[in-house]
Amino acid sequence: MNLIKYFRYWTGYYSKKDKEIIRAVRTIVGTTPLNVELYKLAMKHTSIAKVNEKGLKESNERLEYLGDAILGAVVAEYLFKKYPYKEEGFLTEIRSRIVNRESLNRLANKIGLSTLVEFDGKKKSSATHKSLFGDALEAFIGAVYLDKGFKFCKTFIIRKLIIPHYDLTEIIETTNNFKSTIIEWCQKYNRQINFSVIEEVGAKHKKQFKVKLTIDNEDVSEGFGLSKKKAEQDAARKACEFLGVI
């Protein structure tokens, strides 16, 4: 612990920003953070990151990487134990519905995390905007893990995020292959459908795809995802909703 952190720890002195983060952590997690700097970093998007004395950009990307892995593992174990007789394909699909970017974006808004994220609005593209808050939520989970340990973080994910905000019965009942649905609809009415990747952004391990869906050469919807397949499913879902297919 450096001198500044030591002083803050023993005197209780925090800046206005520190106090805002502490209140948010107490509300979301249910306890006071031990290391507020972790949570501040978790809310710092790469678009405003500055290079430190070690030549590294101080952003939430490393925490996001960590949180993504922890969230995926915790949700996988939770579903594995909750549905002991379900096959791998079922578990993978439900996990994907919980931890996909759109779902995490909605969750970040629900718990109030989106109001804390710091970013440069001039630098974010439409694709980056789609993942901004979900990425911050993963970084926040990474911060909880480093600050409180795995056992605490696991309990936080299950009791504060999954159980209150996800209706698993509804998720299971509404699981659909939207791409197959829209293709079948187009075949039924003799329409020409096409999916095309129009944008790829982000680092290799976190690349974001943007896919355009056209029917009879007319733009119908755009989808986003961390893989081409997921982006196509997102575009297909939006097309199904727009056309009243589902």
Backbone as CSV, one residue per row, in Angstrom:
resi,resn,N_x,N_y,N_z,CA_x,CA_y,CA_z,C_x,C_y,C_z
1,MET,0.853,-1.200,0.000,0.000,0.000,0.000,0.890,1.251,0.000
2,ASN,0.718,2.143,-1.038,1.549,3.333,-1.076,1.083,4.357,-0.038
3,LEU,1.838,5.459,0.121,1.557,6.424,1.178,0.180,7.071,1.038
4,ILE,-0.197,7.359,-0.219,-1.508,8.003,-0.441,-2.636,7.072,-0.016
5,LYS,-2.554,5.797,-0.451,-3.585,4.836,-0.078,-3.587,4.614,1.436
6,TYR,-2.383,4.574,2.018,-2.260,4.377,3.465,-2.952,5.515,4.213
7,PHE,-2.705,6.740,3.748,-3.313,7.920,4.375,-4.835,7.857,4.264
8,ARG,-5.322,7.540,3.066,-6.765,7.475,2.860,-7.397,6.375,3.713
9,TYR,-6.697,5.265,3.800,-7.231,4.120,4.538,-7.425,4.463,6.016
10,TRP,-6.433,5.111,6.619,-6.490,5.367,8.051,-7.240,6.644,8.424
11,THR,-7.271,7.630,7.535,-7.951,8.892,7.853,-9.370,8.948,7.320
12,GLY,-9.692,8.080,6.362,-11.022,8.117,5.778,-11.191,9.246,4.781
13,TYR,-10.071,9.856,4.355,-10.159,10.955,3.390,-10.261,10.415,1.976
14,TYR,-11.266,10.877,1.258,-11.429,10.483,-0.139,-11.891,11.693,-0.940
15,SER,-11.536,11.704,-2.200,-11.979,12.770,-3.095,-13.467,12.591,-3.396
16,LYS,-14.035,13.573,-4.048,-15.446,13.509,-4.419,-15.703,12.311,-5.333
17,LYS,-14.777,12.076,-6.281,-14.913,10.934,-7.189,-14.811,9.627,-6.418
18,ASP,-13.869,9.562,-5.472,-13.713,8.361,-4.653,-15.010,8.046,-3.905
19,LYS,-15.593,9.061,-3.307,-16.816,8.874,-2.527,-17.972,8.403,-3.406
20,GLU,-18.023,8.912,-4.631,-19.065,8.492,-5.567,-18.925,7.004,-5.889
21,ILE,-17.682,6.581,-6.134,-17.420,5.178,-6.439,-17.733,4.302,-5.232
22,ILE,-17.333,4.743,-4.038,-17.581,3.975,-2.815,-19.071,3.775,-2.591
23,ARG,-19.857,4.842,-2.778,-21.319,4.724,-2.615,-21.899,3.740,-3.615
24,ALA,-21.400,3.803,-4.850,-21.896,2.905,-5.895,-21.565,1.451,-5.576
25,VAL,-20.346,1.203,-5.115,-19.936,-0.165,-4.762,-20.787,-0.684,-3.608
26,ARG,-21.024,0.154,-2.617,-21.870,-0.259,-1.488,-23.267,-0.634,-1.967
27,THR,-23.808,0.150,-2.889,-25.153,-0.108,-3.394,-25.204,-1.376,-4.238
28,ILE,-24.240,-1.525,-5.135,-24.253,-2.646,-6.079,-23.784,-3.951,-5.436
29,VAL,-22.702,-3.868,-4.682,-22.076,-5.065,-4.123,-22.592,-5.371,-2.716
30,GLY,-22.892,-4.325,-1.953,-23.382,-4.524,-0.593,-22.321,-4.418,0.474
31,THR,-21.144,-3.917,0.109,-20.064,-3.763,1.075,-19.140,-2.631,0.637
32,THR,-18.341,-2.131,1.548,-17.408,-1.043,1.242,-16.151,-1.602,0.582
33,PRO,-15.674,-0.969,-0.481,-14.465,-1.461,-1.141,-13.227,-1.274,-0.281
34,LEU,-12.309,-2.203,-0.380,-11.033,-2.084,0.309,-10.055,-1.248,-0.499
35,ASN,-10.123,-1.392,-1.837,-9.224,-0.671,-2.736,-10.062,0.058,-3.786
36,VAL,-10.396,1.301,-3.503,-11.270,2.067,-4.394,-10.639,2.299,-5.759
37,GLU,-9.304,2.286,-5.815,-8.612,2.535,-7.080,-8.965,1.474,-8.132
38,LEU,-9.188,0.249,-7.711,-9.568,-0.819,-8.647,-10.882,-0.486,-9.341
39,TYR,-11.831,0.012,-8.592,-13.155,0.316,-9.141,-13.117,1.563,-10.022
40,LYS,-12.282,2.508,-9.650,-12.111,3.692,-10.491,-11.527,3.298,-11.846
41,LEU,-10.546,2.395,-11.815,-9.942,1.919,-13.055,-10.948,1.133,-13.883
42,ALA,-11.814,0.382,-13.219,-12.820,-0.414,-13.922,-13.793,0.457,-14.708
43,MET,-13.952,1.700,-14.293,-14.879,2.614,-14.962,-14.191,3.493,-16.010
44,LYS,-12.922,3.257,-16.259,-12.155,4.107,-17.176,-11.997,3.427,-18.528
45,HIS,-12.748,3.885,-19.514,-12.685,3.323,-20.866,-11.367,3.700,-21.539
46,THR,-10.953,2.866,-22.455,-9.664,3.082,-23.114,-9.602,4.398,-23.884
47,SER,-10.748,4.962,-24.254,-10.775,6.209,-25.027,-10.247,7.407,-24.243
48,ILE,-10.206,7.299,-22.907,-9.670,8.406,-22.094,-8.409,7.979,-21.340
49,ALA,-7.914,6.791,-21.644,-6.766,6.256,-20.909,-5.507,7.070,-21.190
50,LYS,-4.703,7.242,-20.137,-3.418,7.919,-20.252,-2.292,6.924,-20.012
51,VAL,-1.158,7.184,-20.612,-0.004,6.305,-20.453,0.700,6.642,-19.138
52,ASN,0.926,5.626,-18.305,1.589,5.846,-17.024,3.101,5.809,-17.161
53,GLU,3.791,5.899,-16.025,5.254,5.960,-16.053,5.893,4.665,-16.560
54,LYS,5.124,3.590,-16.562,5.625,2.308,-17.077,5.332,2.115,-18.563
55,GLY,4.716,3.124,-19.165,4.420,3.056,-20.588,3.153,2.291,-20.921
56,LEU,2.312,2.041,-19.921,1.073,1.297,-20.114,-0.133,2.222,-20.046
57,LYS,-1.132,1.966,-20.898,-2.353,2.760,-20.869,-3.224,2.298,-19.702
58,GLU,-3.617,3.235,-18.865,-4.425,2.917,-17.692,-5.910,2.951,-18.062
59,SER,-6.427,1.801,-18.469,-7.839,1.670,-18.826,-8.390,0.406,-18.172
60,ASN,-9.666,0.136,-18.419,-10.309,-1.020,-17.790,-10.171,-2.310,-18.602
61,GLU,-9.372,-2.306,-19.665,-9.311,-3.471,-20.545,-8.775,-4.726,-19.848
62,ARG,-7.750,-4.581,-19.011,-7.198,-5.753,-18.320,-8.202,-6.301,-17.295
63,LEU,-8.866,-5.402,-16.578,-9.887,-5.840,-15.631,-11.062,-6.482,-16.366
64,GLU,-11.391,-5.963,-17.542,-12.464,-6.535,-18.350,-12.127,-7.967,-18.754
65,TYR,-10.896,-8.174,-19.164,-10.427,-9.513,-19.537,-10.584,-10.479,-18.358
66,LEU,-10.191,-10.038,-17.180,-10.282,-10.863,-15.987,-11.733,-11.132,-15.605
67,GLY,-12.532,-10.080,-15.591,-13.938,-10.215,-15.218,-14.723,-11.089,-16.169
68,ASP,-14.403,-11.005,-17.456,-15.060,-11.838,-18.468,-14.845,-13.314,-18.156
69,ALA,-13.603,-13.674,-17.824,-13.270,-15.072,-17.521,-13.982,-15.544,-16.253
70,ILE,-14.001,-14.705,-15.231,-14.625,-15.079,-13.958,-16.135,-15.209,-14.116
71,LEU,-16.751,-14.247,-14.785,-18.199,-14.284,-15.005,-18.599,-15.543,-15.767
72,GLY,-17.863,-15.843,-16.836,-18.176,-17.030,-17.631,-18.078,-18.301,-16.815
73,ALA,-17.041,-18.403,-15.988,-16.834,-19.602,-15.170,-17.920,-19.748,-14.110
74,VAL,-18.269,-18.636,-13.449,-19.281,-18.684,-12.388,-20.651,-19.051,-12.954
75,VAL,-21.020,-18.433,-14.068,-22.313,-18.735,-14.688,-22.340,-20.177,-15.184
76,ALA,-21.238,-20.641,-15.757,-21.166,-22.026,-16.241,-21.382,-23.013,-15.096
77,GLU,-20.719,-22.788,-13.964,-20.872,-23.686,-12.815,-22.288,-23.608,-12.243
78,TYR,-22.833,-22.402,-12.188,-24.183,-22.204,-11.650,-25.210,-22.984,-12.476
79,LEU,-25.120,-22.886,-13.792,-26.046,-23.600,-14.665,-25.804,-25.102,-14.621
80,PHE,-24.542,-25.498,-14.538,-24.181,-26.912,-14.463,-24.845,-27.580,-13.256
81,LYS,-24.834,-26.899,-12.114,-25.420,-27.460,-10.906,-26.943,-27.325,-10.892
82,LYS,-27.473,-26.260,-11.465,-28.918,-26.027,-11.458,-29.644,-26.985,-12.401
83,TYR,-28.993,-27.350,-13.512,-29.608,-28.249,-14.496,-28.725,-29.489,-14.687
84,PRO,-28.730,-30.407,-13.711,-27.808,-31.554,-13.738,-28.067,-32.558,-14.854
85,TYR,-29.232,-32.508,-15.482,-29.552,-33.497,-16.512,-29.612,-32.905,-17.922
86,LYS,-29.186,-31.647,-18.051,-29.201,-31.003,-19.358,-27.864,-31.205,-20.077
87,GLU,-27.936,-31.265,-21.413,-26.736,-31.492,-22.222,-25.917,-30.211,-22.380
88,GLU,-24.694,-30.406,-22.885,-23.752,-29.289,-23.045,-24.309,-28.177,-23.926
89,GLY,-24.992,-28.545,-25.005,-25.533,-27.534,-25.917,-26.533,-26.618,-25.245
90,PHE,-27.384,-27.178,-24.417,-28.372,-26.391,-23.667,-27.664,-25.415,-22.722
91,LEU,-26.689,-25.933,-21.955,-25.975,-25.098,-20.989,-25.227,-23.967,-21.686
92,THR,-24.596,-24.273,-22.808,-23.850,-23.260,-23.567,-24.763,-22.162,-24.075
93,GLU,-25.932,-22.555,-24.574,-26.884,-21.582,-25.115,-27.402,-20.648,-24.031
94,ILE,-27.770,-21.208,-22.885,-28.310,-20.381,-21.799,-27.233,-19.456,-21.241
95,ARG,-26.025,-19.983,-21.091,-24.933,-19.127,-20.623,-24.711,-17.969,-21.591
96,SER,-24.744,-18.270,-22.878,-24.552,-17.233,-23.894,-25.623,-16.154,-23.803
97,ARG,-26.854,-16.567,-23.509,-27.943,-15.602,-23.401,-27.759,-14.682,-22.189
98,ILE,-27.083,-15.181,-21.165,-26.866,-14.394,-19.947,-25.684,-13.441,-20.100
99,VAL,-24.577,-13.926,-20.681,-23.335,-13.145,-20.678,-23.051,-12.449,-22.007
100,ASN,-23.995,-12.480,-22.974,-23.717,-11.779,-24.235,-23.706,-10.269,-24.015
101,ARG,-23.135,-9.554,-24.956,-22.889,-8.131,-24.784,-24.163,-7.322,-24.558
102,GLU,-25.210,-7.619,-25.303,-26.459,-6.876,-25.162,-27.053,-7.090,-23.768
103,SER,-27.002,-8.323,-23.287,-27.519,-8.642,-21.962,-26.736,-7.905,-20.876
104,LEU,-25.406,-7.886,-20.997,-24.575,-7.211,-19.996,-24.755,-5.703,-20.048
105,ASN,-24.976,-5.156,-21.240,-25.260,-3.727,-21.355,-26.534,-3.364,-20.586
106,ARG,-27.579,-4.179,-20.779,-28.842,-3.926,-20.072,-28.653,-4.030,-18.566
107,LEU,-27.883,-5.037,-18.142,-27.662,-5.230,-16.713,-26.876,-4.067,-16.111
108,ALA,-25.873,-3.580,-16.833,-25.090,-2.440,-16.357,-25.978,-1.217,-16.146
109,ASN,-26.952,-1.032,-17.038,-27.897,0.073,-16.889,-28.821,-0.152,-15.699
110,LYS,-29.284,-1.378,-15.521,-30.199,-1.699,-14.430,-29.597,-1.393,-13.063
111,ILE,-28.339,-1.759,-12.887,-27.719,-1.601,-11.566,-27.066,-0.237,-11.386
112,GLY,-27.158,0.624,-12.408,-26.646,1.984,-12.291,-25.176,2.151,-12.610
113,LEU,-24.560,1.113,-13.137,-23.129,1.180,-13.420,-22.829,2.089,-14.607
114,SER,-23.759,2.163,-15.548,-23.530,2.936,-16.772,-23.317,4.418,-16.495
115,THR,-23.836,4.921,-15.376,-23.683,6.348,-15.061,-22.288,6.681,-14.560
116,LEU,-21.500,5.650,-14.227,-20.168,5.872,-13.670,-19.055,5.753,-14.698
117,VAL,-19.356,5.184,-15.862,-18.318,4.920,-16.859,-17.788,6.219,-17.446
118,GLU,-16.472,6.338,-17.498,-15.817,7.506,-18.070,-15.308,7.156,-19.464
119,PHE,-15.676,7.944,-20.456,-15.239,7.690,-21.825,-15.284,8.979,-22.637
120,ASP,-14.606,8.960,-23.749,-14.598,10.094,-24.673,-15.666,9.839,-25.728
121,GLY,-16.783,10.552,-25.619,-17.898,10.340,-26.541,-17.547,10.585,-27.998
122,LYS,-16.545,11.418,-28.235,-16.168,11.732,-29.617,-15.439,10.566,-30.280
123,LYS,-14.853,9.673,-29.470,-14.046,8.595,-30.025,-14.796,7.283,-30.183
124,LYS,-15.980,7.158,-29.612,-16.664,5.866,-29.672,-17.514,5.749,-30.939
125,SER,-17.350,4.636,-31.615,-18.152,4.333,-32.799,-19.446,3.686,-32.347
126,SER,-20.359,3.439,-33.307,-21.621,2.790,-32.969,-21.386,1.393,-32.435
127,ALA,-20.383,0.705,-32.947,-20.087,-0.653,-32.488,-19.503,-0.628,-31.083
128,THR,-18.606,0.316,-30.821,-18.017,0.433,-29.496,-19.084,0.761,-28.466
129,HIS,-20.021,1.630,-28.847,-21.111,2.015,-27.961,-21.909,0.792,-27.522
130,LYS,-22.042,-0.183,-28.412,-22.819,-1.373,-28.102,-22.193,-2.195,-26.980
131,SER,-20.905,-2.081,-26.793,-20.237,-2.918,-25.790,-19.687,-2.125,-24.608
132,LEU,-19.824,-0.817,-24.640,-19.187,0.054,-23.646,-19.545,-0.310,-22.206
133,PHE,-20.831,-0.407,-21.908,-21.265,-0.631,-20.534,-21.129,-2.091,-20.112
134,GLY,-21.340,-3.000,-21.054,-21.125,-4.413,-20.751,-19.668,-4.695,-20.443
135,ASP,-18.774,-4.062,-21.182,-17.338,-4.205,-20.911,-17.008,-3.671,-19.518
136,ALA,-17.612,-2.538,-19.157,-17.361,-1.944,-17.841,-17.880,-2.853,-16.730
137,LEU,-19.002,-3.525,-16.959,-19.525,-4.453,-15.961,-18.554,-5.610,-15.739
138,GLU,-17.980,-6.132,-16.827,-16.986,-7.196,-16.685,-15.763,-6.693,-15.928
139,ALA,-15.340,-5.465,-16.226,-14.199,-4.873,-15.510,-14.526,-4.707,-14.034
140,PHE,-15.760,-4.319,-13.740,-16.208,-4.160,-12.352,-16.132,-5.498,-11.618
141,ILE,-16.547,-6.562,-12.285,-16.463,-7.909,-11.696,-15.003,-8.265,-11.433
142,GLY,-14.124,-7.908,-12.375,-12.698,-8.130,-12.166,-12.182,-7.386,-10.952
143,ALA,-12.682,-6.170,-10.750,-12.278,-5.372,-9.591,-12.764,-6.002,-8.286
144,VAL,-14.005,-6.486,-8.283,-14.549,-7.155,-7.090,-13.698,-8.377,-6.746
145,TYR,-13.321,-9.126,-7.773,-12.500,-10.323,-7.553,-11.157,-9.966,-6.903
146,LEU,-10.473,-8.973,-7.445,-9.176,-8.586,-6.902,-9.299,-7.965,-5.516
147,ASP,-10.395,-7.256,-5.289,-10.586,-6.555,-4.015,-11.061,-7.479,-2.899
148,LYS,-11.917,-8.437,-3.240,-12.579,-9.247,-2.206,-12.288,-10.744,-2.297
149,GLY,-11.696,-11.209,-3.393,-11.421,-12.634,-3.519,-12.481,-13.365,-4.317
150,PHE,-12.140,-14.581,-4.745,-13.031,-15.327,-5.643,-14.339,-15.734,-4.968
151,LYS,-14.275,-16.227,-3.746,-15.483,-16.699,-3.072,-16.516,-15.588,-2.941
152,PHE,-16.053,-14.413,-2.513,-16.959,-13.270,-2.382,-17.511,-12.874,-3.748
153,CYS,-16.624,-12.834,-4.762,-17.029,-12.421,-6.110,-18.061,-13.383,-6.686
154,LYS,-17.867,-14.659,-6.463,-18.814,-15.669,-6.944,-20.186,-15.457,-6.323
155,THR,-20.219,-15.225,-5.019,-21.484,-14.971,-4.327,-22.144,-13.706,-4.853
156,PHE,-21.353,-12.671,-5.081,-21.866,-11.408,-5.626,-22.517,-11.630,-6.993
157,ILE,-21.856,-12.353,-7.876,-22.387,-12.586,-9.222,-23.717,-13.329,-9.166
158,ILE,-23.773,-14.365,-8.345,-24.986,-15.191,-8.287,-26.128,-14.470,-7.569
159,ARG,-25.834,-13.894,-6.398,-26.902,-13.328,-5.567,-27.305,-11.904,-5.934
160,LYS,-26.349,-11.145,-6.495,-26.645,-9.740,-6.805,-26.913,-9.484,-8.291
161,LEU,-26.424,-10.382,-9.152,-26.589,-10.162,-10.596,-27.513,-11.190,-11.241
162,ILE,-27.214,-12.469,-11.087,-27.968,-13.501,-11.801,-29.382,-13.674,-11.251
163,ILE,-29.504,-14.003,-9.975,-30.820,-14.320,-9.405,-31.806,-13.143,-9.469
164,PRO,-31.399,-11.902,-9.122,-32.381,-10.800,-9.158,-32.740,-10.313,-10.562
165,HIS,-31.851,-10.519,-11.536,-32.042,-9.849,-12.825,-32.281,-10.777,-14.020
166,TYR,-32.224,-12.084,-13.803,-32.437,-13.011,-14.920,-33.503,-14.045,-14.559
167,ASP,-34.530,-14.125,-15.390,-35.566,-15.150,-15.256,-35.155,-16.315,-16.158
168,LEU,-34.552,-17.331,-15.559,-34.018,-18.435,-16.357,-35.114,-19.190,-17.096
169,THR,-36.287,-19.310,-16.486,-37.403,-19.987,-17.156,-37.781,-19.257,-18.438
170,GLU,-37.838,-17.945,-18.354,-38.163,-17.136,-19.538,-37.069,-17.244,-20.594
171,ILE,-35.810,-17.220,-20.153,-34.692,-17.339,-21.081,-34.752,-18.668,-21.817
172,ILE,-35.040,-19.741,-21.094,-35.111,-21.068,-21.705,-36.254,-21.144,-22.708
173,GLU,-37.396,-20.592,-22.340,-38.583,-20.677,-23.203,-38.457,-19.820,-24.456
174,THR,-37.643,-18.781,-24.397,-37.525,-17.881,-25.553,-36.235,-18.093,-26.337
175,THR,-35.517,-19.196,-26.033,-34.299,-19.489,-26.774,-34.662,-19.910,-28.192
176,ASN,-34.206,-19.175,-29.178,-34.528,-19.462,-30.576,-33.297,-19.317,-31.456
177,ASN,-33.306,-20.028,-32.552,-32.317,-19.814,-33.589,-32.934,-18.836,-34.581
178,PHE,-32.712,-17.550,-34.335,-33.386,-16.516,-35.124,-32.943,-16.536,-36.584
179,LYS,-31.690,-16.907,-36.826,-31.215,-16.951,-38.207,-31.991,-17.985,-39.009
180,SER,-32.188,-19.164,-38.430,-32.959,-20.206,-39.119,-34.394,-19.757,-39.342
181,THR,-34.953,-19.058,-38.339,-36.344,-18.597,-38.435,-36.527,-17.620,-39.585
182,ILE,-35.626,-16.642,-39.697,-35.788,-15.635,-40.746,-35.483,-16.221,-42.129
183,ILE,-34.541,-17.161,-42.193,-34.240,-17.818,-43.471,-35.448,-18.630,-43.943
184,GLU,-36.063,-19.363,-43.022,-37.249,-20.153,-43.365,-38.398,-19.257,-43.827
185,TRP,-38.537,-18.107,-43.159,-39.590,-17.156,-43.548,-39.352,-16.634,-44.962
186,CYS,-38.101,-16.305,-45.265,-37.760,-15.806,-46.602,-37.977,-16.877,-47.669
187,GLN,-37.649,-18.100,-47.360,-37.863,-19.196,-48.305,-39.351,-19.401,-48.558
188,LYS,-40.137,-19.292,-47.502,-41.593,-19.475,-47.618,-42.214,-18.455,-48.562
189,TYR,-41.722,-17.212,-48.504,-42.292,-16.136,-49.318,-41.409,-15.777,-50.515
190,ASN,-40.455,-16.666,-50.831,-39.595,-16.491,-52.000,-38.863,-15.147,-51.990
191,ARG,-38.256,-14.827,-50.828,-37.500,-13.582,-50.680,-36.014,-13.919,-50.618
192,GLN,-35.182,-13.018,-51.099,-33.734,-13.202,-51.083,-33.132,-12.542,-49.841
193,ILE,-32.444,-13.334,-49.027,-31.865,-12.815,-47.793,-30.341,-12.885,-47.837
194,ASN,-29.693,-11.892,-47.221,-28.224,-11.876,-47.229,-27.700,-11.271,-45.926
195,PHE,-26.654,-11.913,-45.381,-25.947,-11.389,-44.214,-24.555,-10.958,-44.651
196,SER,-24.129,-9.772,-44.274,-22.791,-9.313,-44.646,-22.136,-8.565,-43.491
197,VAL,-20.849,-8.865,-43.246,-20.088,-8.159,-42.209,-19.682,-6.795,-42.755
198,ILE,-20.076,-5.732,-42.072,-19.777,-4.387,-42.561,-18.771,-3.645,-41.678
199,GLU,-18.444,-4.245,-40.504,-17.471,-3.576,-39.641,-16.898,-4.566,-38.632
200,GLU,-15.596,-4.424,-38.363,-14.922,-5.198,-37.320,-14.068,-4.226,-36.515
201,VAL,-14.278,-4.205,-35.201,-13.501,-3.301,-34.357,-13.009,-4.046,-33.123
202,GLY,-11.983,-3.504,-32.488,-11.492,-4.065,-31.239,-10.285,-4.964,-31.403
203,ALA,-9.706,-5.326,-30.260,-8.544,-6.205,-30.242,-8.948,-7.608,-30.671
204,LYS,-7.949,-8.432,-30.991,-8.201,-9.755,-31.538,-9.039,-10.611,-30.605
205,HIS,-8.738,-10.583,-29.293,-9.460,-11.437,-28.358,-10.821,-10.868,-27.970
206,LYS,-11.108,-9.617,-28.394,-12.379,-8.990,-28.074,-12.954,-8.278,-29.300
207,LYS,-12.791,-8.882,-30.460,-13.244,-8.235,-31.687,-14.764,-8.192,-31.730
208,GLN,-15.293,-7.043,-32.141,-16.727,-6.834,-32.246,-17.108,-6.800,-33.721
209,PHE,-18.095,-7.596,-34.098,-18.549,-7.661,-35.481,-19.882,-6.922,-35.635
210,LYS,-20.019,-6.261,-36.774,-21.273,-5.613,-37.117,-21.758,-6.203,-38.438
211,VAL,-22.952,-6.759,-38.420,-23.495,-7.456,-39.580,-24.772,-6.770,-40.061
212,LYS,-24.896,-6.651,-41.366,-26.107,-6.083,-41.957,-26.934,-7.191,-42.602
213,LEU,-28.230,-7.166,-42.364,-29.141,-8.137,-42.965,-29.997,-7.420,-43.998
214,THR,-30.009,-7.952,-45.200,-30.841,-7.382,-46.260,-31.805,-8.436,-46.782
215,ILE,-32.981,-7.991,-47.178,-33.974,-8.858,-47.809,-34.382,-8.206,-49.115
216,ASP,-34.189,-8.942,-50.206,-34.434,-8.396,-51.554,-33.661,-7.097,-51.752
217,ASN,-32.403,-7.114,-51.289,-31.465,-5.999,-51.431,-31.872,-4.740,-50.654
218,GLU,-32.789,-4.868,-49.730,-33.187,-3.742,-48.881,-32.682,-3.976,-47.458
219,ASP,-32.081,-2.929,-46.864,-31.574,-3.041,-45.495,-32.731,-3.227,-44.522
220,VAL,-32.616,-4.239,-43.681,-33.672,-4.536,-42.710,-33.188,-4.332,-41.275
221,SER,-31.964,-4.792,-40.963,-31.475,-4.681,-39.595,-29.960,-4.793,-39.554
222,GLU,-29.398,-4.414,-38.406,-27.973,-4.576,-38.145,-27.808,-5.271,-36.809
223,GLY,-26.806,-6.155,-36.738,-26.564,-6.896,-35.509,-25.124,-6.775,-35.058
224,PHE,-24.900,-6.956,-33.764,-23.564,-6.848,-33.182,-23.259,-8.096,-32.360
225,GLY,-21.980,-8.470,-32.312,-21.592,-9.625,-31.514,-20.088,-9.809,-31.501
226,LEU,-19.624,-10.635,-30.579,-18.194,-10.903,-30.466,-17.730,-11.980,-31.434
227,SER,-18.635,-12.459,-32.277,-18.299,-13.362,-33.373,-19.257,-13.066,-34.510
228,LYS,-18.892,-13.483,-35.712,-19.758,-13.272,-36.868,-21.094,-13.970,-36.659
229,LYS,-21.051,-15.178,-36.096,-22.267,-15.955,-35.862,-23.218,-15.231,-34.915
230,LYS,-22.672,-14.681,-33.824,-23.509,-13.981,-32.848,-24.079,-12.693,-33.429
231,ALA,-23.281,-12.010,-34.234,-23.769,-10.782,-34.870,-24.900,-11.097,-35.851
232,GLU,-24.778,-12.211,-36.576,-25.841,-12.626,-37.500,-27.111,-12.977,-36.742
233,GLN,-26.959,-13.658,-35.606,-28.128,-13.993,-34.788,-28.812,-12.734,-34.265
234,ASP,-28.008,-11.742,-33.878,-28.561,-10.485,-33.381,-29.325,-9.758,-34.475
235,ALA,-28.743,-9.714,-35.670,-29.414,-9.073,-36.810,-30.686,-9.825,-37.166
236,ALA,-30.625,-11.162,-37.115,-31.796,-11.976,-37.447,-32.915,-11.772,-36.437
237,ARG,-32.547,-11.680,-35.152,-33.554,-11.432,-34.111,-34.282,-10.112,-34.341
238,LYS,-33.507,-9.073,-34.643,-34.108,-7.760,-34.875,-35.007,-7.771,-36.114
239,ALA,-34.580,-8.510,-37.148,-35.389,-8.621,-38.360,-36.688,-9.365,-38.072
240,CYS,-36.598,-10.436,-37.268,-37.792,-11.198,-36.901,-38.791,-10.321,-36.145
241,GLU,-38.291,-9.515,-35.230,-39.138,-8.630,-34.453,-39.761,-7.544,-35.348
242,PHE,-38.950,-6.987,-36.250,-39.419,-5.928,-37.133,-40.506,-6.429,-38.089
243,LEU,-40.341,-7.654,-38.583,-41.278,-8.215,-39.559,-42.436,-8.972,-38.903
244,GLY,-42.388,-9.087,-37.578,-43.468,-9.800,-36.892,-43.421,-11.288,-37.108
245,VAL,-42.234,-11.822,-37.338,-42.088,-13.258,-37.596,-42.206,-14.051,-36.301
246,ILE,-41.813,-13.451,-35.171,-41.909,-14.114,-33.871,-42.863,-13.357,-32.945
